[in-house]
Amino acid sequence: MPCLHPLHTDICPPARFTYPFAYEPHPLCQQAARQVQSYIASQDVIRQDADHGKMFGVLVVKQPSTGLPATETGGGFAFLAAYSGLLAGRNDWSFFVPPVYDAQQPDGYFKTKEREISSLVHSSELTSSKLQATFIVQSSEGAATNDELAKQMSQELQLWLFHQYQLLNARGETKDLVAIWQEYYSRPKLRRKFPLPPGGTGDCCAPKLLQYAYQHGLHPVCMAEFWWGAPTKTELRQHLNYYPACRGKCKPILTWMLQGLDVDPDPETLGFERLELPVVYEDEWLLAVNKPSGLLSVPGRIETYSVETVMQQRYPSAVIAHRLDMGTSGLLIVCKSVDVYRPLQEQFVRHEVHKKYIAVLESRASVMGTDEVATTGTHSPLPAKGRISLPLRPDPMNRPRQVVDMEHGKRAVTDYEFISDNMVALYPQTGRTHQLRIHCAHPDGLGRPIVGDELYGTHTHDQRLMLHAAELWFRHPVTGQDMHLEVPFQ
């Protein structure tokens, strides 16, 4: 097996397999990743393509022939490596595991049919009548047009391709991609929303790695994925940083493929630390708290402990007037009743509430890097103050991430002013999800992620998100008094 690489180490393996959607990379994975990174750097063709931005993954395995128990230290470990999608236009690099299904064979069914569809669209010599026997489509005027035929052929070809992805789990069971997807989204409402996988599903690192391991009798020990190269305008990821598997495409697949393995629990199910919630202002109608980093503003899907639930223990009718990301600290207004909440909320809707945030940015040197990896955007000194306007929308295949979308995104505007080289004051003019984090990290924004931002910046163990809601200006919803609250960033 040319893609199985020895891992000489005395590091103890983990007790359970990695939970792929939230994890701290195990030292075994870090050691394997360094070997992959050295290989990428040594291969000019691969490196030049990867420099534009590519996700890679490693899977540490135990070979059954060693007979060593999982708790034992010493040899017997090896690792597999993979990349998402294609690498330099190919999917057959011998150092890496092959795809779950190879649709790139020039004379294979998929490529042959793909060329047929392309010819139908672009060639005036082909007419729909040549394909009516196989693909029956009726337009509003009767006979099918070439474009309608091409669309149906493309859909049927994509469905055929999904059925070719026969995915294993740790119990040795096999199920194709369509069946996996529809089982995961079994409720009628979800089935209507997600009837079939999106294109490219099954071609990420994690499914490739697990499939190869199962096919060759290798026992998965731990797994991690890292980004190589520059952040792109749609993928705000940092060079050599570790990232969880994507939820949109991989969550249904890995839910199936990990069955039969002893896997770490989802950290979100373990609950969060009960943090103190200091009150910085209070009157008979509302109060303001200094939310610590790591505390939810409102109850989440699993975790219920939040600013709102804590306040409702004191004031049963309490409602928070706005929200901060879990990792963001600072001022949060809590109304003691709905009657107070409604007029204050109207001020937020009319953009009459003004906010000042303080953020600590990653250094220019850490963003630009010291190696030869290409970077996008400009790294020339920015004006000391200015405005960032980059429209945002959710990334449906990788929630909760947001992406910049100049065509379909919602307007998002942030004014900024540098306090020092690495510290900036941010004044959001709109309130989009993750707006400040993306406007800092994006190459067309400040081009420097906020320290501790594991979604758009560099993951650092035990480093909080260095973003703080420092000041608020609003009109008191009952007295009409102009209010200015401030909490220093500590």
Buried (B, 14 or more C-beta within 10 A) or exposed (E): EEBBBEBEBEBBBBEBBBBBBBBBBBBBBBBBBEBBBEBBBEBEEBBEBBBEBBBBBBBBBBBEEBEBEBEEEEBBBBBBBBBBEBBBEEBEBEBBBBBBBEBBEEEEEBEEBBEBBEEBBEEEEBBBEEBEEEBEBEEEEEEBBBEBBBBBBBEBBBEEBBEBBEBBBBEEEEBBBBBBBBEBBEEEEEBEEBEBBEEEBBBBBBBBBBBBBBEBEBBBBBBBBBBBBBBBBEBBBBBBBBBBBBBBBBBBBBEBBBEEBEBBEEBBEEEBEEBEBEEBBEEEBBBBBBBBBBBBBEEEEEBEBBBBBBBBEEBEEBBBBBBBBBBBBBBBBBBBBEEBBEBBBEBBEEEEBBBBBBBBBBEEEBBBBEEEBEBBBEEEEBEEEEEBBBBBBBBEBBEEBBBBBEEEBBEBBBBBEBEEEBBBBBBBBBBBBBBBBBBBBBBBBBBBBBBBBBBBBBBEEEEBBBBBBBBBBBBBBBEEEEBEBEBEBE
